[in-house]
Amino acid sequence: MRNIGRIQAVLLDMDGTLVDAFKPIAVALNTILEEQGLPTMSLLQIRRHTGSGDGSLAPLFGDQWPAAHQRFLEIHDVLFLKYITPLPGSVRLLRWLTEHRIPAAIVTNKSQVRAEAQVARLGWNAMLRAVVGVEDGRPGKPDPAGVLEACRRLQVEGRRSLFIGDGTADMQAASRAGCTPVGLSTSFSATELENEGASYCFASLPEAHAWLSQQIA
């Protein structure tokens, strides 16, 4: 692989990249699917739906989505701070970035309030320069708005940053913002991620970290 040049910042997706927070999502989603007489979904199906981009669950419910979404949040928000687990290599990567003085930021399709609450619960605030979630006027990925906002807060050009994520929406948003998209093929295949703009793909976060350390050296 070619050296990508000077890296000034690393942006990261949250769910499926740094943390496993899918249990509350699965419980809430499958509850409302059952309530509406619809087939429930496997964890992989849910990961792929959420990784496809903002609003990807809406088509499952059609006109009932506004009410279903509200019901989803009622269930999810009882659990979302209880069931969140760092994925292998996430803490090590964040500490490594801190030690090398490389600014890091999370860009997630969670709401801003929920994203900040989860980062605080994990005790990661000191290792992150910014946490960018969805809020009014700032749509989620694959729209590049969140990625661009993170670059603005880190005072770095998109072309001088990497975006590491596990979803096709991550790759699309990073590409549109001018960042180098780095995919983790845990929910989508490397081919799927590359088709959506990934410049590099790895099987896990530790593998991506090992590659990144060679780029910085």
SULNORMO-V602103 format. One record per pair of residues at least 12 apart in sequence whose C-alpha atoms are under 10 Angstrom apart, sorted by the first residue. I is the first residue (numbers start at 1). J is the second residue. D is the distance in Angstrom with one decimal. If there is no record, write none. Layout:
I,J,D  I,J,D
This chain:
1,200,8.6  1,211,9.3  1,215,9.9  2,215,9.0  3,211,9.9  3,212,9.7  3,214,8.6  3,215,6.0  3,216,9.2  4,160,9.2  4,161,9.9  4,162,9.6  4,180,8.7  4,212,9.6  4,215,6.9  4,216,9.4  5,159,10.0  5,160,8.2  5,215,7.5  5,216,8.6  6,159,9.8  6,160,6.8  6,161,8.7  6,215,8.2  6,216,7.6  7,102,7.9  7,103,9.8  7,156,9.7  7,159,8.8  7,160,5.4  7,161,5.7  7,162,7.4  7,180,9.9  7,212,9.4  7,215,8.2  7,216,7.4  8,101,9.1  8,102,6.2  8,103,7.1  8,104,9.3  8,154,9.1  8,155,9.4  8,156,6.8  8,157,8.5  8,158,9.4  8,159,9.2  8,160,5.5  8,161,5.8  8,162,8.5  8,216,10.0  9,97,8.9  9,101,9.1  9,102,5.5  9,103,4.9  9,104,5.9  9,105,8.1  9,129,9.9  9,150,9.8  9,151,8.2  9,154,7.5  9,155,9.2  9,156,7.0  9,157,8.9  9,158,8.8  9,159,9.8  9,160,6.8  9,161,4.7  9,162,6.6  9,163,8.8  9,179,9.9  10,94,9.7  10,97,8.2  10,102,7.1  10,103,6.4  10,104,4.9  10,105,6.7  10,106,8.8  10,150,9.9  10,151,9.4  10,154,9.7  10,160,8.9  10,161,5.6  10,162,4.9  10,163,6.0  10,164,7.6  10,179,9.5  10,180,9.6  10,212,9.9  11,103,8.4  11,104,5.6  11,105,4.9  11,106,5.8  11,107,6.8  11,128,9.6  11,129,10.0  11,130,9.3  11,131,9.6  11,147,7.8  11,150,7.6  11,151,8.4  11,154,9.7  11,158,9.9  11,161,7.1  11,162,5.9  11,163,4.6  11,164,6.3  11,165,8.7  11,174,9.1  11,179,9.1  11,180,9.9  11,181,9.6  11,182,10.0  12,94,10.0  12,104,7.5  12,105,6.2  12,106,4.8  12,107,6.0  12,108,8.1  12,131,9.6  12,147,9.4  12,162,8.2  12,163,5.6  12,164,4.9  12,165,6.0  12,166,9.5  12,170,8.9  12,182,9.5  13,51,9.9  13,105,8.7  13,106,5.7  13,107,5.3  13,108,5.5  13,109,8.5  13,132,9.8  13,141,9.9  13,147,9.9  13,163,7.6  13,164,6.3  13,165,4.9  13,166,7.4  13,167,8.5  13,170,7.1  14,86,9.7  14,87,10.0  14,90,9.9  14,105,9.8  14,106,6.3  14,107,6.9  14,108,5.7  14,109,8.5  14,110,8.7  14,115,8.5  14,118,9.8  14,119,9.4  14,131,9.7  14,133,9.9  14,164,9.4  14,165,7.8  14,166,9.1  15,47,8.8  15,50,9.0  15,51,8.8  15,84,9.2  15,85,9.8  15,86,9.5  15,87,9.3  15,108,7.6  15,109,8.9  15,110,8.9  15,165,8.8  15,166,8.4  15,167,9.5  16,47,7.6  16,50,9.7  16,51,8.5  16,86,9.5  16,87,7.8  16,165,7.8  16,166,6.2  16,167,8.3  16,184,8.9  16,186,7.9  16,187,8.1  16,205,9.9  17,86,9.0  17,87,7.2  17,88,9.5  17,89,9.7  17,90,7.9  17,164,7.5  17,165,5.6  17,166,5.8  17,167,8.8  17,183,9.3  17,184,7.4  17,186,8.8  17,204,8.6  17,205,7.1  18,85,8.7  18,86,6.0  18,87,5.5  18,88,8.0  18,89,8.0  18,90,5.1  18,91,8.1  18,93,9.3  18,94,9.4  18,106,9.2  18,164,9.5  18,165,8.7  18,166,9.6  18,205,8.0  19,84,6.6  19,85,5.4  19,86,4.3  19,87,4.8  19,88,8.5  19,89,9.9  19,90,7.5  19,91,9.7  19,118,9.8  19,122,9.6  20,83,8.1  20,84,5.8  20,85,5.2  20,86,6.2  20,87,6.1  20,88,9.7  21,79,9.7  21,80,7.2  21,81,8.7  21,82,9.2  21,83,6.1  21,84,4.6  21,85,6.6  21,86,8.7  21,87,9.6  21,118,9.4  22,43,7.7  22,44,9.9  22,46,8.2  22,47,7.6  22,50,9.7  22,76,10.0  22,80,8.8  22,83,8.1  22,84,7.9  22,85,9.6  23,43,8.4  23,76,9.0  23,79,8.4  23,80,8.2  23,82,9.7  23,83,6.6  23,84,8.2  24,72,9.6  24,73,9.7  24,75,7.8  24,76,5.2  24,77,7.9  24,78,8.3  24,79,5.6  24,80,5.5  24,81,8.9  24,82,8.7  24,83,6.8  24,84,8.8  25,43,9.3  25,46,8.1  25,47,9.3  25,50,9.4  25,72,8.1  25,73,9.0  25,75,8.7  25,76,6.1  25,77,9.4  25,79,8.9  25,80,8.0  25,83,9.9  26,40,9.2  26,41,7.9  26,42,8.1  26,43,6.7  26,44,10.0  26,45,9.8  26,46,6.9  26,47,9.1  26,72,9.8  26,76,8.8  27,43,9.9  27,72,9.0  27,75,7.8  27,76,7.5  27,79,9.0  28,68,9.9  28,69,9.7  28,71,8.0  28,72,5.2  28,73,7.5  28,74,8.2  28,75,5.3  28,76,5.4  28,77,9.1  28,78,9.8  28,79,9.1  29,41,8.2  29,46,8.5  29,57,9.1  29,68,8.9  29,69,9.0  29,71,9.1  29,72,6.1  29,73,9.3  29,75,8.7  29,76,8.5  30,42,9.0  30,46,9.5  30,72,9.2  31,71,9.2  31,72,8.1  31,75,8.5  32,61,9.7  32,67,10.0  32,68,6.7  32,69,8.9  32,71,7.2  32,72,6.8  32,75,9.2  33,60,8.8  33,61,8.6  33,68,8.7  33,72,9.8  35,68,9.6  36,61,8.8  36,64,9.4  36,68,9.0  38,60,8.7  38,61,9.0  43,187,9.8  44,186,9.3  44,187,6.7  44,188,9.4  45,187,8.6  46,187,9.5  47,166,9.3  47,167,8.5  47,186,9.3  47,187,6.3  47,188,9.0  48,166,9.3  48,167,7.3  48,168,8.7  48,186,9.6  48,187,5.9  48,188,7.0  49,167,9.1  49,168,9.9  49,187,9.6  50,109,8.6  50,167,7.9  50,168,9.6  50,169,8.8  51,109,9.2  51,141,9.0  51,142,9.4  51,165,9.0  51,166,7.0  51,167,4.2  51,168,6.1  51,169,6.0  51,170,7.5  51,171,10.0  51,187,7.8  51,188,8.5  52,141,8.5  52,142,7.8  52,166,9.7  52,167,6.1  52,168,5.5  52,169,5.1  52,170,8.2  52,171,9.9  52,172,9.6  52,188,9.5  53,109,7.8  53,140,7.1  53,141,5.4  53,142,5.5  53,143,8.5  53,167,7.9  53,168,7.5  53,169,4.9  53,170,7.9  53,172,9.3  53,173,9.4  54,108,9.9  54,109,6.6  54,110,9.2  54,134,9.3  54,139,7.5  54,140,5.2  54,141,5.8  54,142,6.9  54,143,8.4  54,169,8.1  55,109,9.6  55,139,9.8  55,140,8.5  55,141,9.5  57,69,9.0  77,114,8.6  80,114,8.3  80,117,9.4  80,118,7.9  81,114,8.7  81,117,7.6  81,118,6.1  81,119,9.6  81,120,9.8  81,121,7.0  81,122,9.2  82,118,9.4  82,121,9.1  83,118,9.9  84,118,7.7  84,119,9.8  84,121,8.8  84,122,8.2  85,122,8.3  86,122,8.0  87,204,9.7  87,205,8.4  87,206,9.8  88,204,8.5  88,205,7.3  88,206,7.3  89,204,8.6  89,205,6.0  89,206,5.2  89,207,9.0  89,208,9.6  89,209,8.0  90,205,7.1  90,206,7.9  90,209,9.2  91,122,9.8  91,124,8.5  91,127,9.2  92,205,10.0  92,206,8.7  92,209,8.9  93,127,9.9  93,205,8.3  93,206,7.8  93,208,9.4  93,209,6.4  93,210,9.4  93,212,9.7  93,213,9.7  94,124,8.4  94,126,9.7  94,127,6.1  94,128,7.8  94,209,9.8  95,124,9.5  95,126,9.6  95,127,6.7  95,128,9.7  96,127,9.4  96,209,9.1  96,213,9.0  97,127,8.0  97,128,9.3  97,209,9.8  97,213,9.5  98,126,8.7  98,127,5.9  98,128,8.2  98,129,9.8  99,127,9.4  100,213,10.0  100,216,8.9  101,127,9.9  102,127,9.9  102,128,9.8  102,129,9.6  102,161,9.9  102,216,9.8  103,127,8.4  103,128,7.0  103,129,6.1  103,130,8.8  103,151,10.0  103,154,6.8  103,155,9.6  103,156,9.3  103,161,9.6  104,127,7.3  104,128,5.2  104,129,5.7  104,130,7.2  104,131,9.1  104,150,9.1  104,151,9.8  104,154,8.0  104,161,9.6  104,162,9.7  104,163,9.9  105,125,10.0  105,127,8.7  105,128,5.4  105,129,5.6  105,130,4.7  105,131,5.7  105,132,7.5  105,147,9.3  105,150,6.5  105,151,8.6  105,153,9.0  105,154,7.9  105,163,9.4  106,119,9.2  106,128,7.5  106,129,8.6  106,130,6.5  106,131,4.8  106,132,6.0  106,133,8.1  106,146,9.4  106,147,8.9  106,150,7.8  106,163,9.3  106,164,9.6  107,130,8.4  107,131,6.2  107,132,4.8  107,133,6.0  107,134,8.8  107,140,8.9  107,141,8.7  107,144,10.0  107,145,9.8  107,146,6.1  107,147,6.3  107,148,9.6  107,149,9.0  107,150,7.1  107,163,9.0  107,164,9.8  107,165,9.4  107,170,9.0  108,131,8.0  108,132,6.4  108,133,5.0  108,134,7.2  108,140,7.3  108,141,7.7  108,146,7.8  108,147,9.1  108,165,9.7  108,170,8.9  109,132,8.6  109,133,5.7  109,134,5.7  109,135,9.3  109,139,8.1  109,140,5.0  109,141,6.4  109,142,9.3  109,146,8.6  109,169,9.7  109,170,9.7  110,132,8.8  110,133,5.5  110,134,5.9  110,135,8.9  110,140,8.1  111,132,8.6  111,133,5.0  111,134,4.5  111,135,6.0  111,136,9.4  111,139,9.8  111,140,8.9  112,131,7.8  112,132,6.3  112,133,4.0  112,134,5.3  112,135,6.0  112,136,9.7  112,138,9.9  113,131,9.9  113,132,9.6  113,133,7.7  113,134,8.7  113,135,8.6  114,133,8.2  114,134,9.5  115,131,7.1  115,132,7.7  115,133,6.2  115,134,8.8  116,130,9.5  116,131,6.6  116,132,8.4  116,133,8.2  119,131,8.1  129,150,8.9  129,153,7.8  129,154,6.8  130,149,9.3  130,150,6.6  130,151,9.3  130,152,9.9  130,153,6.8  130,154,7.4  131,146,9.5  131,149,9.8  131,150,7.6  131,153,9.5  132,145,9.7  132,146,6.1  132,147,8.0  132,148,9.8  132,149,7.3  132,150,6.4  132,153,9.5  133,146,6.9  133,147,9.7  133,149,9.8  133,150,9.7  134,146,7.4  140,169,8.9  140,170,9.7  140,173,8.9  141,167,9.5  141,168,9.2  141,169,5.4  141,170,6.3  141,171,9.0  141,172,7.7  141,173,5.6  141,174,8.8  142,167,9.4  142,168,7.9  142,169,4.3  142,170,6.2  142,171,7.7  142,172,5.4  142,173,4.5  142,174,8.2  142,175,9.4  142,176,8.5  143,169,8.1  143,170,9.1  143,172,7.7  143,173,5.4  143,174,8.9  143,176,7.9  143,177,8.9  144,169,9.4  144,170,8.9  144,171,9.9  144,172,7.8  144,173,4.3  144,174,6.6  144,175,8.1  144,176,5.9  144,177,5.5  144,178,9.2  144,179,10.0  145,173,7.9  145,174,9.8  145,176,9.3  145,177,7.9  146,173,8.3  146,174,9.5  146,177,9.2  147,163,8.4  147,170,9.2  147,173,6.9  147,174,6.6  147,175,9.7  147,176,9.0  147,177,6.5  147,178,9.3  147,179,8.5  148,173,9.1  148,174,8.7  148,176,9.2  148,177,6.0  148,178,8.9  148,179,9.2  149,177,9.8  151,177,9.0  151,179,9.3  157,177,9.2  157,178,8.2  157,179,8.2  158,174,8.3  158,175,9.2  158,176,9.4  158,177,6.1  158,178,4.9  158,179,4.5  158,180,7.9  159,174,9.8  159,175,9.6  159,177,8.3  159,178,5.3  159,179,4.9  159,180,6.7  160,178,8.7  160,179,7.0  160,180,8.0  161,174,9.4  161,177,10.0  161,178,8.5  161,179,5.5  161,180,6.4  161,181,9.0  162,174,8.1  162,178,9.4  162,179,5.6  162,180,4.7  162,181,6.0  162,182,6.9  162,199,9.9  162,212,9.6  163,175,9.0  163,177,9.9  163,178,9.9  163,179,6.4  163,180,6.1  163,181,5.0  163,182,5.8  163,183,8.3  163,198,9.4  164,179,9.9  164,180,8.6  164,181,6.3  164,182,4.7  164,183,5.9  164,184,7.3  164,198,9.4  164,200,9.5  164,201,9.3  164,202,9.9  164,205,8.6  164,208,8.3  164,209,10.0  165,181,7.8  165,182,6.5  165,183,5.3  165,184,6.0  165,185,9.0  165,186,9.8  165,193,9.6  165,198,9.5  165,201,9.7  165,205,9.2  166,182,8.5  166,183,5.5  166,184,4.6  166,185,6.2  166,186,6.5  166,187,6.5  166,188,7.1  166,189,9.5  166,190,9.8  166,193,8.1  166,201,9.4  166,202,9.6  166,203,9.8  166,204,9.3  166,205,9.5  167,183,7.4  167,184,7.8  167,185,8.4  167,186,8.8  167,187,7.1  167,188,6.7  167,189,9.7  167,192,9.2  167,193,7.2  167,196,9.3  168,183,8.4  168,184,10.0  168,185,10.0  168,187,9.3  168,188,7.4  168,189,9.7  168,192,7.2  168,193,5.5  168,194,8.7  168,195,8.6  168,196,5.9  168,197,8.3  168,198,8.6  169,193,9.0  169,196,7.9  169,197,9.7  170,182,8.9  170,183,8.2  170,193,8.9  170,196,8.8  170,197,9.1  170,198,8.9  171,183,7.0  171,192,9.9  171,193,6.7  171,194,8.1  171,195,9.0  171,196,5.7  171,197,5.4  171,198,5.5  171,199,8.8  172,193,9.0  172,194,9.9  172,195,9.4  172,196,5.6  172,197,6.0  172,198,8.2  173,196,9.4  173,197,9.1  174,196,9.9  174,197,8.1  174,198,8.7  175,196,8.4  175,197,6.0  175,198,7.9  175,199,9.2  176,197,9.1  179,199,9.8  180,197,8.8  180,198,7.5  180,199,6.4  180,200,8.4  181,193,9.2  181,194,9.1  181,196,9.4  181,197,6.7  181,198,4.8  181,199,5.6  181,200,6.9  181,201,8.7  182,194,9.1  182,197,8.9  182,198,5.5  182,199,6.0  182,200,4.9  182,201,5.7  182,202,7.8  182,208,8.0  183,196,9.9  183,197,9.1  183,198,5.8  183,199,7.8  183,200,6.2  183,201,4.5  183,202,6.3  183,203,8.5  183,204,9.0  183,205,9.2  183,208,8.6  184,198,9.4  184,200,8.8  184,201,5.7  184,202,5.1  184,203,5.6  184,204,5.7  184,205,6.8  184,207,9.1  184,208,7.8  185,201,6.7  185,202,6.2  185,203,5.2  185,204,7.1  185,205,9.6  186,202,8.8  186,203,6.5  186,204,7.1  186,205,9.6  189,201,9.0  189,202,9.9  189,203,9.2  190,202,7.7  190,203,8.4
